[in-house]
Amino acid sequence: MNNSRPTKVRYQVLLLIFVNVVINYMDRSNLAVAASAIGKEYEFSSVQMGLIFSAFSWTYLLFQIPGGILVKQVTPRLLYTVSLISWSLATVFQGFAKGFASLFGLRMLTGVFEAPAFPINNRVVSNWFPDQERASAIAVYTSGQFLGLAFLMPVLSWIQLHTGWRGLFVVTGLIGVLWGLVWYIFYRDPLQHKKVNPAELDHIEKGGGMLHEQSAAVGGSSGKFTWADLREVVSHRKLWGIYLGQFAVNGTLWFFLTWFPKYLVDYRGLDFIKSGYWASVPYLAAFLGVLSSGFLSDYLIRKGVSPAKARKRPIILGLLLSVFIIGANYVASPGWIIFFMSLSFFGIGFASITWVFVSTLAPKHLIDVTGGVFNFIGQLSGIIVPVVIGLLASGGNFAPALVFVGVLGLLGACSYVFLVGKVERVVTGN
């Protein structure tokens, strides 16, 4: 091997994370596909469905900060394996749910075990990728949630058609169990990976990659969590700007992960199979949005454009585009409904490089805790948005719910404009 030319092992690692994200969101969204069948079988009201949709986020939110702390203590190889297999088994058991209480509880359990996933993703990318490649890497693995669902929506609908909604949960859960074993077999941190050469390690470290952060966090004194760490990452206006922006991004995302297929079937009159194909279009739009945003942002950085313009402007523009979801209230044909939904979700995809600001703004030794708080605030929308939509739609009119989702996007754009300010790393103690 020619050690003067860097290897490309980091891209193999990125592929593993991409698949992790696909499975992560498959197990979040399978309930959305099954919702109409479950609602009819158990005669759930829109309010009850809203509560079931939100159940995942109650525990996912509560365990974000503990999840961020765990990432400082446990290697990604082991922690992701345990997380993946555990949430996948919880998904399997959802296929045996007997009613509201058991389904609600199992969705909560899924949220517990998925909680460390995105802090681990951010840790792995921070370890494996230099600064100038990080937004693109984040865009690639984030796109997994959109591209995976775009192709999986028709597949999940087909699985449910042939196995019932219970079989849908069993099949998707077993896929995750098997993939958890694959992750454990193939993933290693950069300094432990046998196929990475010194040139690639040098490329990563000179570019700002945090090769030594994980080893310091595992078993070292710098990995010990203190409450002062948490106070630090909630005491800066700049960080609150990205926290609130993430709430807005996730607000629209959670509409698409929960109510969207049911909206098409029950409120717009599309049949079940057609809704699966129509529902895939906005996910493709979001996939194009997140990839174009990530690569455009890194391209602008390489061309000397300031981070304020290269990182913030795509997020602000994307959040403003998400407001177009309200346009679906004023059209009747499926094509136009999907057009406005796709434009809105393209915007959310375009804004979904928000994780890059965790790596860019957080104090270096507090990236994991900042990521936990960032995802904690963002996941509040997973509780609030599905329940509020259920309440707003309880009279049979879905239009106020879409206005609510659109306003969230506008408020998120304002948080980046007025709170984030200059893009620079927060200095501890200031």
matplotlib code that plots the C-alpha trace (Angstrom):
import matplotlib.pyplot as plt

x = [0.0, 1.2, 1.1, 1.6, -1.9, -4.7, -7.0, -10.8, -11.9, -14.0, -16.4, -17.0, -17.7, -20.1, -22.0, -22.5, -23.9, -26.2, -27.7, -28.1, -30.1, -32.3, -33.2, -33.6, -36.2, -37.8, -38.6, -39.9, -42.2, -43.6, -46.3, -47.3, -47.9, -49.8, -51.8, -55.0, -55.3, -54.5, -57.0, -59.7, -59.0, -59.1, -61.3, -58.8, -59.7, -57.4, -56.4, -55.5, -53.5, -51.7, -50.7, -49.4, -47.5, -45.9, -45.1, -41.7, -40.6, -41.4, -38.6, -36.4, -36.4, -35.8, -32.9, -31.1, -28.9, -28.1, -27.5, -25.0, -23.3, -23.1, -21.4, -18.6, -18.2, -18.9, -17.3, -19.6, -19.0, -20.5, -23.1, -24.6, -24.8, -26.7, -28.9, -29.8, -30.6, -32.6, -34.9, -35.3, -36.6, -39.0, -40.2, -40.8, -42.9, -45.1, -46.5, -48.0, -49.5, -53.0, -54.3, -53.5, -51.5, -49.2, -48.6, -47.9, -45.5, -43.6, -43.2, -41.8, -39.4, -38.3, -37.5, -35.4, -33.1, -32.9, -31.9, -28.1, -28.1, -27.6, -25.1, -23.2, -23.5, -22.1, -19.3, -18.3, -18.3, -16.4, -13.8, -13.5, -14.0, -12.0, -13.9, -14.1, -15.8, -18.1, -21.2, -21.1, -20.8, -23.6, -25.7, -25.0, -26.0, -29.0, -30.2, -30.7, -33.8, -35.3, -34.0, -34.7, -38.2, -38.8, -38.2, -39.4, -42.9, -44.2, -42.3, -43.7, -47.2, -46.7, -45.4, -48.5, -50.8, -49.4, -48.7, -50.9, -49.8, -48.5, -46.3, -45.0, -43.5, -42.1, -40.3, -38.9, -37.7, -35.9, -34.0, -32.6, -31.5, -29.5, -27.9, -26.9, -24.6, -23.2, -22.3, -20.4, -18.5, -17.3, -17.1, -13.9, -12.7, -10.0, -7.0, -8.2, -9.2, -6.7, -7.4, -6.9, -3.3, -1.3, -1.9, -5.7, -5.3, -3.1, -5.6, -8.4, -6.4, -4.9, -8.4, -9.8, -11.0, -11.1, -9.1, -8.2, -11.4, -13.0, -10.0, -9.8, -13.5, -13.4, -11.7, -10.1, -10.8, -12.0, -14.9, -16.4, -19.7, -20.4, -23.5, -21.2, -21.0, -24.7, -25.0, -22.3, -24.1, -27.4, -26.0, -25.2, -27.6, -25.8, -26.4, -30.0, -30.4, -29.5, -31.6, -34.8, -34.0, -33.8, -37.2, -38.6, -36.8, -38.0, -41.6, -42.2, -40.2, -42.5, -45.6, -44.2, -43.1, -46.5, -49.6, -48.7, -49.8, -53.0, -53.6, -53.5, -55.8, -58.3, -58.4, -57.6, -59.3, -56.4, -56.5, -53.9, -51.5, -51.6, -50.9, -47.6, -46.4, -47.6, -45.9, -42.6, -42.3, -41.8, -39.1, -37.3, -37.5, -36.1, -33.3, -32.3, -32.6, -30.3, -27.6, -27.6, -27.4, -24.5, -22.4, -23.2, -22.2, -18.8, -18.2, -18.7, -16.4, -13.7, -14.1, -13.5, -17.1, -17.6, -19.3, -22.1, -23.1, -22.1, -23.7, -26.5, -28.1, -29.1, -30.7, -32.6, -33.7, -34.8, -36.9, -38.6, -39.4, -41.0, -43.7, -45.2, -46.8, -49.7, -50.4, -51.8, -54.8, -55.8, -55.6, -57.7, -55.8, -53.3, -50.6, -50.8, -51.1, -47.9, -46.2, -46.6, -45.7, -42.6, -41.5, -41.9, -40.0, -37.3, -36.9, -36.6, -34.0, -32.1, -32.1, -31.1, -27.4, -28.1, -26.0, -22.9, -23.4, -23.0, -19.5, -18.8, -20.2, -19.9, -16.9, -14.7, -14.8, -18.6, -19.7, -21.5, -23.4, -24.2, -25.5, -27.6, -29.2, -29.6, -31.5, -33.4, -34.9, -35.4, -37.3, -39.7, -41.4, -41.9, -44.1, -45.8, -46.4, -48.3, -50.5, -51.3, -52.1, -54.4, -56.2, -56.4, -57.7, -60.2, -63.1, -62.3, -60.5, -56.8, -56.1, -55.3, -52.7, -50.8, -50.8, -49.4, -46.6, -45.8, -45.5, -42.9, -40.7, -40.9, -40.0, -37.1, -35.7, -36.0, -34.0, -31.0, -31.2, -31.5, -30.0, -27.1, -25.2, -21.6, -20.5, -17.7, -17.0, -18.3, -15.4, -16.0, -16.7, -17.8]
y = [0.0, 3.5, 5.3, 8.7, 8.6, 8.8, 5.8, 6.4, 4.4, 7.3, 6.9, 3.3, 4.4, 7.0, 4.2, 2.3, 5.4, 6.0, 2.6, 3.1, 6.3, 4.5, 1.8, 4.4, 6.3, 3.2, 2.2, 5.7, 5.9, 2.4, 3.5, 6.2, 3.6, 1.4, 4.2, 4.0, 0.2, 0.5, 3.4, 1.4, -1.8, -0.1, 2.8, 5.4, 9.1, 11.6, 12.7, 9.2, 8.7, 12.0, 10.7, 7.4, 9.3, 11.4, 8.4, 7.8, 11.3, 11.4, 9.0, 9.9, 13.5, 12.5, 10.3, 12.7, 14.2, 10.9, 9.6, 12.4, 11.5, 7.8, 8.7, 10.3, 7.0, 4.1, 3.5, 4.0, 0.4, -1.0, 1.6, 1.7, -2.1, -2.2, 0.7, -0.7, -4.2, -3.0, -0.6, -3.2, -5.7, -3.1, -2.7, -6.4, -6.5, -3.6, -6.2, -8.0, -4.9, -5.4, -1.9, 1.7, 1.2, -1.5, 0.3, 3.5, 1.8, 0.0, 3.2, 4.9, 2.0, 2.4, 6.1, 5.1, 2.9, 5.3, 8.2, 7.8, 7.3, 10.9, 11.9, 8.8, 9.8, 13.3, 11.8, 9.4, 12.1, 14.5, 11.7, 10.6, 13.8, 17.1, 20.3, 21.0, 17.7, 17.5, 19.3, 17.0, 13.9, 15.1, 15.7, 12.2, 10.4, 12.8, 12.1, 8.5, 9.4, 10.9, 8.6, 5.5, 6.6, 7.7, 4.1, 2.4, 4.0, 1.9, -1.1, -0.7, -0.3, -3.5, -5.4, -4.3, -5.2, -8.8, -9.3, -6.9, -4.0, -6.5, -8.2, -4.8, -4.2, -7.7, -7.5, -4.0, -4.9, -8.1, -6.1, -3.8, -6.7, -8.2, -4.8, -4.2, -7.3, -5.9, -2.6, -4.4, -6.5, -3.7, -0.4, 0.8, 4.2, 5.8, 4.9, 1.3, 0.7, -1.7, -0.4, 3.3, 4.5, 7.3, 9.6, 9.5, 10.0, 13.0, 14.4, 14.0, 15.5, 18.4, 19.3, 19.5, 16.0, 14.9, 11.7, 11.6, 12.9, 9.5, 7.8, 10.6, 10.3, 6.6, 6.0, 9.4, 12.2, 14.5, 12.0, 12.5, 14.4, 17.3, 19.5, 22.4, 21.0, 21.1, 24.6, 25.8, 24.5, 26.1, 29.5, 30.9, 32.7, 31.4, 27.8, 28.5, 29.8, 26.3, 24.6, 26.5, 26.1, 22.4, 22.4, 24.0, 21.7, 18.6, 20.0, 19.7, 16.4, 14.9, 15.8, 13.8, 10.9, 10.7, 12.3, 12.6, 9.2, 9.3, 12.9, 11.6, 8.6, 9.9, 13.7, 13.7, 10.5, 8.6, 4.9, 3.1, 1.8, 5.1, 7.0, 5.0, 6.1, 9.7, 9.9, 8.9, 12.1, 14.6, 12.3, 12.4, 16.2, 16.3, 14.0, 16.3, 19.2, 17.9, 16.7, 20.0, 22.0, 20.0, 19.9, 23.6, 24.6, 22.8, 24.1, 27.7, 27.2, 25.8, 28.9, 31.2, 32.2, 33.0, 30.3, 32.7, 32.7, 29.1, 27.4, 29.7, 30.8, 27.4, 26.7, 30.0, 29.6, 26.0, 26.9, 29.7, 27.2, 24.9, 27.5, 26.6, 23.6, 25.9, 26.0, 22.5, 24.0, 25.9, 23.1, 20.0, 17.7, 15.1, 16.5, 20.0, 18.8, 16.8, 19.8, 22.0, 19.2, 18.4, 22.1, 22.3, 19.1, 20.1, 23.1, 21.0, 18.8, 22.0, 23.1, 19.7, 20.3, 21.9, 19.3, 20.9, 23.8, 21.5, 20.6, 24.2, 26.2, 24.0, 24.0, 21.2, 19.2, 19.6, 18.5, 15.4, 17.3, 20.1, 17.5, 15.9, 19.3, 20.1, 16.9, 17.2, 20.6, 19.4, 16.4, 18.4, 18.9, 15.1, 15.4, 18.7, 18.6, 15.3, 16.0, 19.6, 18.3, 15.7, 18.4, 20.9, 18.1, 16.7, 18.5, 16.9, 20.0, 19.6, 23.1, 24.7, 21.9, 22.8, 26.5, 25.5, 23.5, 26.3, 28.9, 26.7, 27.0, 30.8, 31.0, 28.7, 30.9, 33.9, 32.0, 31.6, 35.2, 36.9, 34.4, 32.5, 35.6, 35.3, 31.7, 31.0, 28.4, 29.2, 29.8, 28.1, 30.5, 33.4]
z = [0.0, -0.9, 2.5, 0.9, -0.6, 2.0, 2.2, 2.0, 4.9, 6.3, 3.4, 4.3, 7.8, 6.4, 4.5, 7.7, 9.4, 6.4, 6.8, 10.5, 9.8, 7.3, 9.8, 12.5, 10.6, 9.2, 12.8, 13.5, 10.5, 10.3, 12.7, 10.2, 7.5, 10.0, 11.6, 9.5, 10.0, 13.7, 14.2, 12.5, 14.4, 17.8, 16.9, 18.1, 17.9, 16.3, 19.7, 20.7, 17.5, 18.2, 21.6, 20.2, 17.5, 20.3, 22.6, 20.9, 21.5, 25.2, 26.1, 23.1, 24.5, 28.1, 27.2, 24.9, 27.5, 29.1, 25.6, 25.0, 28.3, 27.3, 24.1, 26.2, 28.2, 25.7, 22.3, 19.3, 18.3, 21.4, 22.2, 18.7, 18.6, 21.9, 20.8, 17.4, 18.6, 21.5, 19.6, 16.9, 19.4, 20.8, 17.2, 16.8, 20.0, 18.7, 16.3, 19.3, 20.9, 22.3, 22.5, 23.3, 26.5, 25.1, 21.8, 23.6, 26.0, 23.3, 21.3, 24.4, 24.8, 21.2, 22.0, 24.9, 22.8, 19.8, 22.0, 21.6, 17.8, 16.6, 19.2, 18.2, 14.5, 15.3, 17.4, 14.6, 11.9, 14.2, 14.6, 11.0, 8.9, 8.7, 9.0, 5.3, 4.6, 7.7, 6.3, 3.3, 5.6, 7.8, 4.7, 3.4, 6.6, 7.2, 3.7, 4.8, 6.6, 3.5, 0.7, 2.8, 3.5, -0.1, -1.3, 1.8, 1.9, -1.0, 0.3, 3.8, 2.4, 0.4, 3.5, 5.4, 2.6, 2.6, 6.3, 8.1, 10.3, 12.9, 10.3, 9.3, 12.8, 13.0, 9.6, 10.1, 13.6, 12.5, 9.8, 12.6, 14.8, 11.9, 11.0, 14.6, 14.3, 11.0, 12.7, 15.5, 13.1, 10.8, 12.7, 14.5, 15.6, 13.4, 15.6, 15.9, 12.3, 10.6, 7.0, 7.6, 6.8, 8.4, 5.5, 6.0, 9.7, 9.1, 6.6, 9.2, 12.1, 10.2, 8.9, 12.4, 12.8, 16.5, 16.3, 20.0, 21.5, 21.8, 23.4, 25.9, 26.7, 27.4, 30.7, 30.9, 33.3, 30.5, 29.9, 33.3, 33.1, 35.5, 35.9, 35.1, 31.6, 31.2, 32.6, 30.2, 27.1, 28.1, 29.0, 25.5, 23.2, 20.1, 21.1, 21.9, 18.4, 17.0, 19.7, 18.7, 15.0, 15.5, 17.1, 14.0, 11.6, 13.5, 13.8, 10.0, 9.9, 12.6, 10.6, 7.7, 10.0, 11.7, 10.2, 6.5, 5.2, 7.4, 6.1, 2.5, 3.2, 5.7, 5.0, 1.2, 0.2, -1.4, -1.3, 0.9, -1.9, -3.8, -0.6, -0.3, -3.7, -3.3, 0.1, -1.3, -3.5, -0.7, 0.8, -2.5, -2.5, 1.0, 0.0, -2.9, -0.5, 2.2, -0.3, -2.3, 0.9, 2.4, -0.7, -1.6, 2.0, 1.9, -1.7, -0.5, 2.5, 0.2, -2.0, 0.9, 1.7, 5.3, 7.5, 8.3, 4.7, 3.7, 6.8, 7.9, 4.7, 3.4, 6.8, 6.8, 3.2, 3.8, 6.8, 4.8, 2.0, 4.6, 5.1, 1.7, 3.3, 3.9, 0.2, 0.3, 2.1, -1.1, -3.7, -4.3, -6.8, -5.5, -7.8, -6.3, -2.8, -3.2, -5.0, -1.9, 0.4, -1.6, -1.7, 2.0, 2.7, 0.2, 2.4, 5.5, 3.7, 2.7, 6.4, 7.8, 7.9, 11.3, 13.1, 11.6, 14.0, 17.0, 15.8, 14.7, 17.7, 20.7, 23.0, 21.7, 25.0, 25.2, 21.7, 23.0, 25.8, 23.3, 20.9, 23.6, 24.5, 20.8, 20.1, 23.4, 22.4, 18.8, 20.0, 22.0, 18.6, 18.4, 21.5, 20.8, 17.1, 16.7, 19.7, 18.6, 15.1, 16.5, 18.5, 15.6, 13.3, 15.8, 14.1, 10.7, 9.2, 8.7, 7.4, 10.8, 11.5, 8.3, 9.2, 12.6, 10.9, 8.5, 11.2, 13.0, 9.9, 10.0, 13.7, 13.1, 10.4, 12.8, 15.4, 13.1, 11.9, 15.4, 17.9, 16.3, 15.1, 14.1, 13.4, 15.8, 18.4, 21.9, 24.4, 27.7, 30.5, 28.2]

ax = plt.figure().add_subplot(projection="3d")
ax.plot(x, y, z, "-o")
ax.set_aspect("equal")
plt.show()
